[in-house]
């Protein structure tokens, strides 16, 4: 893990070029041992970046040793993007974090994950909707994700704790510094019923640019991001836009047209970037959680000659046969196919009449 922690500490190394280096070199450790001449031949690396890897090698490895020692003392898990515990919903996203720092008990790969976000200037209306929303999630045992901020975020975390649901706070700081500090007592409770997650090393301060970056993790972790209240330029709109760009479901709670804290939500709905949330059934229908809406899977593959399908198509058919109607993210995790591969396979199976699409990016056997 030493080299995995050290790699993003090199100036100029981000998630994209780090993955490229690991892919070409074989592992994070090999990136540090490959001669500079070979590194420069990797597309997108060049002399400057290859030189930085050589120049900063001793320094970042020393820093990584200190980080690992502190993580062990403070019981913090460090998840490289190849780690089995790394969130699968994040893994294939184009800007997913290379490394995550995690402390807690929640399963980051829970079968149902909902992100709840909103304005820091929440109203009683927004807090009541948040409470009712979380209560609806109890029967599904969903993981609740938010950003530990004032307003709707902390209301979602508190509601989840009261309801007995796991809840994870995604931080824009190092995992050692809860921001705002007034929420530290809530964060401590979450360690035993959820957890804290960040891509930032220890002692990272809450600088403004880190919050939009944090929002992409909130959006990427979930099956659906729900904006409860938002002003016209609220930070939660960033999370909604990112979730929309990831082709994830987005919902927004409509509110009074004269209410400042409902302007962002109403605009999301108006622009068709979000589905209206007016009752919990709306979420169940969107994600096909309501079993009454999901037609039973017909084990038709028993009558098919699977030899007529490609290996990838057989993986998808077996998954749908065993699991029944499933969300595209679930199918991806079970088959280990990338979203591009899976979308192509599903389209082919739809054209052949073997698979049909359902609401909420769900698929089932015909």
C-alpha positions in Angstrom: 0.0 0.0 0.0 3.0 2.3 0.4 3.3 3.1 -3.3 -0.4 3.4 -3.8 -0.5 6.1 -1.1 2.6 7.8 -2.4 1.5 8.0 -6.1 -1.1 10.8 -5.8 1.4 12.8 -3.6 3.6 13.5 -6.6 2.9 17.0 -8.0 0.9 16.8 -11.2 -0.4 13.3 -10.6 -4.2 13.0 -10.6 -6.7 10.2 -10.9 -6.5 10.0 -14.7 -2.8 10.0 -15.4 -2.2 7.8 -12.2 -4.5 5.1 -13.7 -2.7 5.4 -17.0 0.7 4.9 -15.3 -0.5 1.9 -13.3 -2.1 0.4 -16.4 1.1 0.7 -18.4 3.6 -0.1 -15.7 1.6 -3.0 -14.0 1.3 -1.6 -10.5 1.8 1.5 -8.4 5.1 0.1 -7.1 6.3 -0.4 -10.7 5.6 3.2 -11.5 8.4 4.2 -9.2 10.9 1.6 -10.6 10.3 2.0 -14.3 13.2 4.1 -15.9 12.3 7.6 -16.8 13.0 6.9 -20.5 10.2 4.3 -20.5 7.8 6.6 -18.6 8.2 9.4 -21.2 6.9 7.0 -23.9 3.6 6.5 -22.1 0.9 8.7 -23.9 0.2 11.8 -21.9 3.1 11.5 -19.5 6.0 13.3 -21.1 9.4 14.5 -19.8 8.0 16.9 -17.1 5.8 14.4 -15.3 8.4 11.5 -15.7 11.0 13.9 -14.2 8.7 14.6 -11.2 8.2 10.9 -10.5 12.0 10.5 -10.3 12.7 13.8 -8.4 10.0 13.4 -5.7 10.2 9.7 -5.2 12.1 9.6 -1.9 10.0 12.5 -0.5 6.6 11.1 -1.3 7.5 7.6 -0.1 8.6 9.1 3.2 5.3 11.0 3.4 3.4 7.8 2.5 5.1 5.9 5.4 3.9 8.6 7.8 0.4 8.5 6.5 0.2 4.7 6.7 1.5 4.8 10.3 -1.1 7.4 11.3 -3.9 5.5 9.5 -3.0 2.4 11.5 -3.0 4.3 14.8 -6.3 5.9 14.1 -8.0 2.9 12.5 -8.4 4.6 9.1 -8.7 2.3 6.1 -7.0 3.5 2.9 -8.7 2.3 -0.2 -6.9 2.3 -3.5 -9.1 2.2 -6.6 -8.2 -1.5 -7.1 -9.1 -2.5 -3.6 -12.1 -4.8 -3.2 -13.6 -2.5 -0.6 -13.4 0.5 -2.9 -17.0 1.6 -3.8 -17.9 -0.1 -7.0 -20.3 2.7 -7.9 -17.3 5.1 -8.0 -14.8 2.8 -9.6 -15.6 3.3 -13.3 -16.5 7.0 -13.2 -14.1 9.2 -15.3 -13.1 11.4 -12.4 -13.3 9.0 -9.5 -10.8 9.4 -6.6 -7.6 7.3 -6.9 -7.5 6.9 -3.2 -10.0 7.1 -0.4 -9.6 7.4 3.4 -12.4 5.7 5.3 -13.3 5.2 8.9 -16.5 3.5 10.0 -18.6 0.4 9.9 -20.9 0.9 6.8 -20.6 -1.1 3.7 -19.7 1.3 0.9 -21.0 -1.3 -1.6 -24.4 -1.6 0.1 -27.2 -2.8 -2.3 -29.1 0.5 -1.9 -27.5 3.9 -1.4 -29.2 7.3 -1.5 -27.5 10.7 -1.3 -29.6 13.4 0.4 -28.3 17.0 -0.1 -29.6 20.5 0.2 -29.1 24.1 1.3 -27.3 25.1 4.4 -30.2 27.5 5.1 -32.8 24.8 5.5 -36.4 25.5 6.5 -38.7 23.5 8.8 -40.4 22.2 5.6 -37.0 20.9 4.3 -36.2 19.3 7.6 -39.6 17.6 7.8 -39.3 16.2 4.3 -35.8 14.9 5.1 -37.1 13.1 8.2 -40.0 11.5 6.2 -37.7 10.5 3.4 -35.2 8.8 5.8 -38.1 7.0 7.5 -39.2 5.6 4.2 -35.7 4.3 3.6 -35.8 2.2 6.8 -37.7 -0.7 5.3 -35.1 -0.9 2.5 -32.1 -0.7 4.9 -30.5 1.9 2.6 -27.2 3.6 3.2 -27.7 7.4 3.6 -24.9 9.6 2.2 -24.5 13.3 2.6 -21.8 16.0 3.2 -21.9 16.8 6.9 -22.7 20.5 6.1 -25.2 22.7 7.9 -28.9 22.5 7.0 -30.2 19.5 5.0 -27.0 17.5 5.1 -26.7 17.3 8.9 -30.5 16.8 9.1 -30.2 13.7 6.9 -27.3 12.3 9.0 -29.2 12.9 12.3 -32.4 11.4 10.9 -30.5 8.3 9.7 -28.9 7.9 13.2 -32.3 8.1 14.8 -33.8 5.6 12.4 -31.0 3.1 12.8 -29.8 3.4 9.3 -26.1 3.6 8.3 -25.0 7.0 7.2 -21.7 8.2 5.6 -20.4 11.7 5.6 -18.2 12.7 2.7 -15.7 15.3 3.8 -13.8 18.1 1.9 -11.1 17.9 4.6 -8.7 15.3 5.9 -10.5 12.6 7.9 -9.0 14.0 11.1 -10.8 17.4 10.8 -14.6 17.5 10.9 -16.0 20.6 9.2 -17.9 22.4 10.5 -16.5 21.5 13.9 -19.9 21.9 15.6 -20.9 18.6 13.9 -18.1 16.6 15.5 -20.3 14.9 18.0 -22.6 13.7 15.2 -19.6 12.5 13.2 -18.4 10.5 16.1 -21.7 8.7 16.4 -21.6 8.0 12.6 -18.3 6.1 13.1 -20.3 3.4 14.9 -23.4 3.6 12.5 -22.0 4.5 9.2 -18.7 6.3 8.7 -16.6 9.2 7.4 -15.0 9.2 3.9 -12.6 11.6 2.1 -10.1 11.6 -0.7 -7.9 14.1 1.1 -4.8 13.1 3.2 -4.6 13.9 6.9 -4.5 17.5 8.0 -6.1 18.8 4.7 -7.9 22.1 5.4 -11.4 22.9 4.2 -10.4 25.0 1.2 -13.3 26.2 -1.1 -12.3 24.2 -4.2 -12.4 21.0 -2.3 -16.2 21.2 -1.7 -17.3 20.8 -5.4 -14.7 17.9 -5.6 -16.3 16.4 -2.5 -19.8 16.7 -4.2 -18.7 14.4 -7.0 -18.1 11.6 -4.5 -21.5 12.2 -2.9 -23.1 11.9 -6.3 -21.0 8.9 -7.4 -21.6 6.8 -4.3 -25.4 6.7 -4.7 -28.1 5.1 -6.9 -30.0 8.4 -6.6 -29.2 11.9 -5.4 -32.2 13.7 -3.8 -32.1 17.5 -3.5 -34.5 18.5 -0.7 -34.0 22.3 -0.7 -31.7 24.5 -2.7 -31.3 28.2 -3.6 -30.8 29.2 -7.2 -27.0 28.8 -6.9 -26.8 26.3 -4.1 -23.9 23.9 -3.8 -26.3 20.9 -3.8 -27.1 21.8 -7.4 -23.4 20.9 -8.2 -24.1 17.4 -6.8 -27.3 17.1 -8.9 -25.5 18.2 -12.1 -22.7 15.7 -11.5 -25.1 12.9 -10.7 -27.0 13.7 -13.9 -23.7 13.7 -15.9 -23.0 10.2 -14.4 -26.3 9.1 -15.8 -27.5 8.5 -12.2 -31.0 9.2 -11.0 -31.7 12.7 -9.6 -34.8 13.8 -7.6 -35.8 17.2 -6.3 -38.4 18.2 -3.8 -40.7 20.9 -5.3 -41.5 23.9 -3.1 -43.3 27.2 -3.1 -42.3 29.4 -6.1 -41.7 32.4 -3.8 -39.4 30.4 -1.5 -35.7 31.1 -2.0 -34.8 27.7 -0.8 -37.0 26.0 -3.4 -35.8 27.9 -6.4 -33.0 25.4 -7.2 -35.2 22.3 -6.8 -37.9 23.8 -9.0 -35.4 24.7 -11.7 -34.0 21.2 -11.7 -37.4 19.8 -12.2 -38.3 22.4 -14.9 -35.1 21.7 -16.8 -35.8 17.9 -16.7 -32.6 17.2 -14.8 -34.6 15.8 -11.8 -37.7 13.8 -11.2 -40.1 15.4 -8.7 -40.1 13.9 -5.2 -43.5 14.3 -3.6 -43.8 11.1 -1.6 -41.6 8.1 -0.9 -43.4 6.0 -3.5 -41.9 8.3 -6.1 -38.4 7.0 -5.2 -39.5 3.4 -5.0 -41.0 3.6 -8.5 -38.0 5.4 -10.0 -35.5 2.9 -8.7 -37.9 0.0 -9.1 -37.7 -0.9 -5.4 -41.4 -1.5 -5.3 -41.6 -5.3 -6.0 -45.2 -4.9 -7.3 -43.9 -2.9 -10.2 -41.2 -5.4 -11.2 -42.4 -8.2 -13.4 -41.2 -11.6 -12.3 -38.1 -12.9 -14.1 -38.9 -15.7 -16.4 -36.2 -18.3 -16.4 -36.3 -18.5 -20.2 -32.6 -19.0 -20.5 -33.1 -22.6 -19.6 -34.6 -23.2 -23.0 -32.0 -21.2 -24.8 -28.8 -22.5 -26.3 -26.3 -20.2 -24.6 -23.7 -21.1 -27.2 -25.4 -18.6 -29.5 -24.4 -15.7 -27.1 -21.0 -14.1 -26.5 -19.3 -14.6 -23.1 -20.4 -11.1 -22.0 -24.0 -11.7 -23.0 -24.0 -15.0 -21.1 -22.7 -13.2 -18.0 -25.6 -10.6 -18.2 -28.2 -13.3 -18.9 -27.1 -15.4 -15.9 -27.0 -12.4 -13.7 -30.6 -11.4 -14.6 -31.8 -15.0 -14.2 -30.3 -15.3 -10.7 -31.0 -11.8 -9.4 -34.2 -10.9 -11.3 -34.8 -7.3 -12.5 -31.7 -5.4 -11.7 -30.3 -1.8 -11.9 -27.6 -1.3 -14.5 -25.1 -0.6 -11.8 -25.9 -3.9 -10.0 -25.4 -5.8 -13.3 -22.1 -4.0 -13.9 -20.9 -5.0 -10.4 -21.9 -8.7 -10.9 -20.5 -9.0 -14.4 -17.4 -6.8 -13.9 -18.2 -5.2 -17.3 -17.6 -1.5 -17.8 -20.6 0.8 -18.4 -19.7 1.1 -22.1 -19.4 -2.6 -22.5 -22.5 -3.4 -20.5 -24.6 -0.8 -22.4 -23.6 -2.3 -25.7 -24.4 -5.8 -24.5 -27.8 -4.9 -23.1 -28.7 -3.1 -26.3 -27.8 -6.2 -28.3 -29.9 -8.4 -26.0 -32.8 -5.9 -26.2 -32.7 -6.0 -30.0 -32.7 -9.8 -29.9 -35.8 -9.9 -27.6 -34.0 -11.5 -24.7 -33.9 -8.5 -22.3 -36.2 -5.6 -21.8 -35.6 -2.2 -20.1 -37.7 -1.1 -17.1 -38.1 2.3 -15.4 -35.2 3.5 -13.3 -32.4 2.0 -15.5 -33.5 -1.5 -14.6 -33.4 -4.5 -16.9 -35.1 -7.9 -16.8 -35.4 -11.0 -18.9 -38.2 -11.2 -21.3 
